């Protein structure tokens, strides 16, 4: 189980990486201080 902190540069939130995504950490595809690109969503 891995903790993940997501930030948009202004706000941040801490969450837990879904267990089925652990392979991204173990294979080095998701490392500390990684920059992720995604779609913006507003709620």
PDB file of N, CA, C and O in Angstrom:
ATOM      1  N   UNK A   1       0.848  -1.165   0.000  1.00  0.00           N
ATOM      2  CA  UNK A   1       0.000   0.000   0.000  1.00  0.00           C
ATOM      3  C   UNK A   1       0.902   1.239   0.000  1.00  0.00           C
ATOM      4  O   UNK A   1       1.852   1.322   0.779  1.00  0.00           O
ATOM      5  N   UNK A   2       0.600   2.184  -0.867  1.00  0.00           N
ATOM      6  CA  UNK A   2       1.406   3.392  -0.994  1.00  0.00           C
ATOM      7  C   UNK A   2       0.541   4.629  -0.780  1.00  0.00           C
ATOM      8  O   UNK A   2      -0.578   4.714  -1.286  1.00  0.00           O
ATOM      9  N   UNK A   3       1.075   5.586  -0.023  1.00  0.00           N
ATOM     10  CA  UNK A   3       0.427   6.890   0.123  1.00  0.00           C
ATOM     11  C   UNK A   3       0.845   7.767  -1.046  1.00  0.00           C
ATOM     12  O   UNK A   3       1.985   7.699  -1.506  1.00  0.00           O
ATOM     13  N   UNK A   4      -0.072   8.581  -1.521  1.00  0.00           N
ATOM     14  CA  UNK A   4       0.185   9.492  -2.636  1.00  0.00           C
ATOM     15  C   UNK A   4      -0.310  10.878  -2.232  1.00  0.00           C
ATOM     16  O   UNK A   4      -1.400  11.018  -1.677  1.00  0.00           O
ATOM     17  N   UNK A   5       0.491  11.889  -2.510  1.00  0.00           N
ATOM     18  CA  UNK A   5       0.061  13.270  -2.300  1.00  0.00           C
ATOM     19  C   UNK A   5      -0.111  13.899  -3.673  1.00  0.00           C
ATOM     20  O   UNK A   5       0.826  13.938  -4.470  1.00  0.00           O
ATOM     21  N   UNK A   6      -1.302  14.388  -3.941  1.00  0.00           N
ATOM     22  CA  UNK A   6      -1.602  15.046  -5.211  1.00  0.00           C
ATOM     23  C   UNK A   6      -1.700  16.546  -4.972  1.00  0.00           C
ATOM     24  O   UNK A   6      -2.298  16.987  -3.990  1.00  0.00           O
ATOM     25  N   UNK A   7      -1.110  17.328  -5.872  1.00  0.00           N
ATOM     26  CA  UNK A   7      -1.135  18.780  -5.735  1.00  0.00           C
ATOM     27  C   UNK A   7      -1.294  19.425  -7.098  1.00  0.00           C
ATOM     28  O   UNK A   7      -0.782  18.929  -8.102  1.00  0.00           O
ATOM     29  N   UNK A   8      -2.012  20.543  -7.117  1.00  0.00           N
ATOM     30  CA  UNK A   8      -2.126  21.322  -8.352  1.00  0.00           C
ATOM     31  C   UNK A   8      -1.246  22.564  -8.278  1.00  0.00           C
ATOM     32  O   UNK A   8      -1.378  23.468  -9.103  1.00  0.00           O
ATOM     33  N   UNK A   9      -0.352  22.613  -7.298  1.00  0.00           N
ATOM     34  CA  UNK A   9       0.517  23.754  -7.100  1.00  0.00           C
ATOM     35  C   UNK A   9      -0.030  24.739  -6.086  1.00  0.00           C
ATOM     36  O   UNK A   9       0.705  25.582  -5.571  1.00  0.00           O
ATOM     37  N   UNK A  10      -1.305  24.635  -5.802  1.00  0.00           N
ATOM     38  CA  UNK A  10      -1.953  25.524  -4.838  1.00  0.00           C
ATOM     39  C   UNK A  10      -2.541  24.723  -3.684  1.00  0.00           C
ATOM     40  O   UNK A  10      -2.342  25.066  -2.518  1.00  0.00           O
ATOM     41  N   UNK A  11      -3.253  23.672  -4.005  1.00  0.00           N
ATOM     42  CA  UNK A  11      -3.878  22.806  -3.010  1.00  0.00           C
ATOM     43  C   UNK A  11      -3.272  21.420  -3.106  1.00  0.00           C
ATOM     44  O   UNK A  11      -2.759  21.034  -4.156  1.00  0.00           O
ATOM     45  N   UNK A  12      -3.327  20.661  -2.004  1.00  0.00           N
ATOM     46  CA  UNK A  12      -2.849  19.285  -2.046  1.00  0.00           C
ATOM     47  C   UNK A  12      -3.747  18.401  -1.205  1.00  0.00           C
ATOM     48  O   UNK A  12      -4.428  18.863  -0.290  1.00  0.00           O
ATOM     49  N   UNK A  13      -3.733  17.112  -1.537  1.00  0.00           N
ATOM     50  CA  UNK A  13      -4.507  16.127  -0.794  1.00  0.00           C
ATOM     51  C   UNK A  13      -3.719  14.827  -0.742  1.00  0.00           C
ATOM     52  O   UNK A  13      -2.993  14.492  -1.678  1.00  0.00           O
ATOM     53  N   UNK A  14      -3.867  14.103   0.351  1.00  0.00           N
ATOM     54  CA  UNK A  14      -3.178  12.829   0.529  1.00  0.00           C
ATOM     55  C   UNK A  14      -4.190  11.708   0.341  1.00  0.00           C
ATOM     56  O   UNK A  14      -5.305  11.774   0.858  1.00  0.00           O
ATOM     57  N   UNK A  15      -3.797  10.685  -0.397  1.00  0.00           N
ATOM     58  CA  UNK A  15      -4.687   9.548  -0.623  1.00  0.00           C
ATOM     59  C   UNK A  15      -3.852   8.273  -0.687  1.00  0.00           C
ATOM     60  O   UNK A  15      -2.626   8.318  -0.587  1.00  0.00           O
ATOM     61  N   UNK A  16      -4.513   7.157  -0.853  1.00  0.00           N
ATOM     62  CA  UNK A  16      -3.853   5.855  -0.935  1.00  0.00           C
ATOM     63  C   UNK A  16      -3.973   5.349  -2.360  1.00  0.00           C
ATOM     64  O   UNK A  16      -5.054   5.372  -2.949  1.00  0.00           O
ATOM     65  N   UNK A  17      -2.859   4.891  -2.909  1.00  0.00           N
ATOM     66  CA  UNK A  17      -2.853   4.331  -4.254  1.00  0.00           C
ATOM     67  C   UNK A  17      -3.614   3.006  -4.249  1.00  0.00           C
ATOM     68  O   UNK A  17      -3.403   2.170  -3.369  1.00  0.00           O
ATOM     69  N   UNK A  18      -4.482   2.817  -5.212  1.00  0.00           N
ATOM     70  CA  UNK A  18      -5.239   1.564  -5.304  1.00  0.00           C
ATOM     71  C   UNK A  18      -4.258   0.395  -5.438  1.00  0.00           C
ATOM     72  O   UNK A  18      -3.306   0.479  -6.214  1.00  0.00           O
ATOM     73  N   UNK A  19      -4.479  -0.692  -4.692  1.00  0.00           N
ATOM     74  CA  UNK A  19      -3.559  -1.827  -4.732  1.00  0.00           C
ATOM     75  C   UNK A  19      -3.261  -2.339  -6.141  1.00  0.00           C
ATOM     76  O   UNK A  19      -2.143  -2.782  -6.406  1.00  0.00           O
ATOM     77  N   UNK A  20      -4.233  -2.287  -7.047  1.00  0.00           N
ATOM     78  CA  UNK A  20      -3.973  -2.789  -8.397  1.00  0.00           C
ATOM     79  C   UNK A  20      -3.017  -1.885  -9.174  1.00  0.00           C
ATOM     80  O   UNK A  20      -2.583  -2.247 -10.268  1.00  0.00           O
ATOM     81  N   UNK A  21      -2.678  -0.699  -8.620  1.00  0.00           N
ATOM     82  CA  UNK A  21      -1.730   0.217  -9.264  1.00  0.00           C
ATOM     83  C   UNK A  21      -0.327   0.127  -8.653  1.00  0.00           C
ATOM     84  O   UNK A  21       0.580   0.833  -9.097  1.00  0.00           O
ATOM     85  N   UNK A  22      -0.135  -0.729  -7.646  1.00  0.00           N
ATOM     86  CA  UNK A  22       1.170  -0.858  -6.989  1.00  0.00           C
ATOM     87  C   UNK A  22       2.286  -1.200  -7.968  1.00  0.00           C
ATOM     88  O   UNK A  22       3.441  -0.843  -7.736  1.00  0.00           O
ATOM     89  N   UNK A  23       1.957  -1.882  -9.053  1.00  0.00           N
ATOM     90  CA  UNK A  23       2.992  -2.252 -10.026  1.00  0.00           C
ATOM     91  C   UNK A  23       3.657  -1.019 -10.631  1.00  0.00           C
ATOM     92  O   UNK A  23       4.811  -1.092 -11.055  1.00  0.00           O
ATOM     93  N   UNK A  24       2.955   0.107 -10.680  1.00  0.00           N
ATOM     94  CA  UNK A  24       3.550   1.334 -11.214  1.00  0.00           C
ATOM     95  C   UNK A  24       4.705   1.810 -10.339  1.00  0.00           C
ATOM     96  O   UNK A  24       5.699   2.328 -10.848  1.00  0.00           O
ATOM     97  N   UNK A  25       4.579   1.638  -9.030  1.00  0.00           N
ATOM     98  CA  UNK A  25       5.653   2.007  -8.110  1.00  0.00           C
ATOM     99  C   UNK A  25       6.771   0.978  -8.188  1.00  0.00           C
ATOM    100  O   UNK A  25       7.945   1.341  -8.268  1.00  0.00           O
ATOM    101  N   UNK A  26       6.424  -0.281  -8.164  1.00  0.00           N
ATOM    102  CA  UNK A  26       7.439  -1.345  -8.158  1.00  0.00           C
ATOM    103  C   UNK A  26       8.279  -1.373  -9.431  1.00  0.00           C
ATOM    104  O   UNK A  26       9.449  -1.754  -9.390  1.00  0.00           O
ATOM    105  N   UNK A  27       7.703  -0.977 -10.550  1.00  0.00           N
ATOM    106  CA  UNK A  27       8.451  -0.974 -11.814  1.00  0.00           C
ATOM    107  C   UNK A  27       9.127   0.369 -12.090  1.00  0.00           C
ATOM    108  O   UNK A  27       9.821   0.518 -13.096  1.00  0.00           O
ATOM    109  N   UNK A  28       8.928   1.337 -11.210  1.00  0.00           N
ATOM    110  CA  UNK A  28       9.563   2.641 -11.371  1.00  0.00           C
ATOM    111  C   UNK A  28       8.828   3.598 -12.294  1.00  0.00           C
ATOM    112  O   UNK A  28       9.325   4.690 -12.568  1.00  0.00           O
ATOM    113  N   UNK A  29       7.659   3.212 -12.777  1.00  0.00           N
ATOM    114  CA  UNK A  29       6.889   4.107 -13.649  1.00  0.00           C
ATOM    115  C   UNK A  29       6.270   5.261 -12.871  1.00  0.00           C
ATOM    116  O   UNK A  29       5.980   6.312 -13.442  1.00  0.00           O
ATOM    117  N   UNK A  30       6.068   5.068 -11.573  1.00  0.00           N
ATOM    118  CA  UNK A  30       5.582   6.125 -10.686  1.00  0.00           C
ATOM    119  C   UNK A  30       6.585   6.227  -9.546  1.00  0.00           C
ATOM    120  O   UNK A  30       6.675   5.327  -8.711  1.00  0.00           O
ATOM    121  N   UNK A  31       7.335   7.314  -9.511  1.00  0.00           N
ATOM    122  CA  UNK A  31       8.389   7.494  -8.514  1.00  0.00           C
ATOM    123  C   UNK A  31       8.115   8.750  -7.695  1.00  0.00           C
ATOM    124  O   UNK A  31       7.233   9.544  -8.022  1.00  0.00           O
ATOM    125  N   UNK A  32       8.883   8.912  -6.634  1.00  0.00           N
ATOM    126  CA  UNK A  32       8.757  10.108  -5.796  1.00  0.00           C
ATOM    127  C   UNK A  32       8.950  11.360  -6.641  1.00  0.00           C
ATOM    128  O   UNK A  32       9.815  11.400  -7.516  1.00  0.00           O
ATOM    129  N   UNK A  33       8.160  12.354  -6.380  1.00  0.00           N
ATOM    130  CA  UNK A  33       8.214  13.661  -7.058  1.00  0.00           C
ATOM    131  C   UNK A  33       7.851  13.579  -8.542  1.00  0.00           C
ATOM    132  O   UNK A  33       8.249  14.443  -9.324  1.00  0.00           O
ATOM    133  N   UNK A  34       7.106  12.561  -8.929  1.00  0.00           N
ATOM    134  CA  UNK A  34       6.661  12.438 -10.321  1.00  0.00           C
ATOM    135  C   UNK A  34       5.644  13.521 -10.647  1.00  0.00           C
ATOM    136  O   UNK A  34       4.871  13.944  -9.788  1.00  0.00           O
ATOM    137  N   UNK A  35       5.654  13.956 -11.885  1.00  0.00           N
ATOM    138  CA  UNK A  35       4.645  14.893 -12.369  1.00  0.00           C
ATOM    139  C   UNK A  35       3.680  14.106 -13.237  1.00  0.00           C
ATOM    140  O   UNK A  35       4.080  13.476 -14.216  1.00  0.00           O
ATOM    141  N   UNK A  36       2.417  14.149 -12.873  1.00  0.00           N
ATOM    142  CA  UNK A  36       1.393  13.402 -13.590  1.00  0.00           C
ATOM    143  C   UNK A  36       0.565  14.356 -14.425  1.00  0.00           C
ATOM    144  O   UNK A  36       0.310  15.491 -14.024  1.00  0.00           O
ATOM    145  N   UNK A  37       0.158  13.899 -15.560  1.00  0.00           N
ATOM    146  CA  UNK A  37      -0.701  14.714 -16.419  1.00  0.00           C
ATOM    147  C   UNK A  37      -2.065  14.043 -16.471  1.00  0.00           C
ATOM    148  O   UNK A  37      -2.162  12.828 -16.648  1.00  0.00           O
ATOM    149  N   UNK A  38      -3.100  14.827 -16.320  1.00  0.00           N
ATOM    150  CA  UNK A  38      -4.445  14.267 -16.348  1.00  0.00           C
ATOM    151  C   UNK A  38      -5.441  15.296 -16.823  1.00  0.00           C
ATOM    152  O   UNK A  38      -5.099  16.441 -17.118  1.00  0.00           O
ATOM    153  N   UNK A  39      -6.662  14.864 -16.888  1.00  0.00           N
ATOM    154  CA  UNK A  39      -7.733  15.756 -17.321  1.00  0.00           C
ATOM    155  C   UNK A  39      -8.243  16.556 -16.134  1.00  0.00           C
ATOM    156  O   UNK A  39      -8.400  16.017 -15.039  1.00  0.00           O
ATOM    157  N   UNK A  40      -8.497  17.816 -16.343  1.00  0.00           N
ATOM    158  CA  UNK A  40      -9.056  18.665 -15.286  1.00  0.00           C
ATOM    159  C   UNK A  40     -10.527  18.327 -15.088  1.00  0.00           C
ATOM    160  O   UNK A  40     -11.256  18.075 -16.046  1.00  0.00           O
ATOM    161  N   UNK A  41     -10.942  18.328 -13.849  1.00  0.00           N
ATOM    162  CA  UNK A  41     -12.348  18.086 -13.525  1.00  0.00           C
ATOM    163  C   UNK A  41     -12.790  19.120 -12.529  1.00  0.00           C
ATOM    164  O   UNK A  41     -12.017  19.516 -11.657  1.00  0.00           O
ATOM    165  N   UNK A  42     -13.992  19.554 -12.642  1.00  0.00           N
ATOM    166  CA  UNK A  42     -14.547  20.451 -11.630  1.00  0.00           C
ATOM    167  C   UNK A  42     -15.787  19.796 -11.052  1.00  0.00           C
ATOM    168  O   UNK A  42     -16.562  19.156 -11.763  1.00  0.00           O
ATOM    169  N   UNK A  43     -15.957  19.965  -9.768  1.00  0.00           N
ATOM    170  CA  UNK A  43     -17.077  19.336  -9.071  1.00  0.00           C
ATOM    171  C   UNK A  43     -18.002  20.376  -8.529  1.00  0.00           C
ATOM    172  O   UNK A  43     -19.010  20.040  -7.906  1.00  0.00           O
TER     173      UNK A  43
END
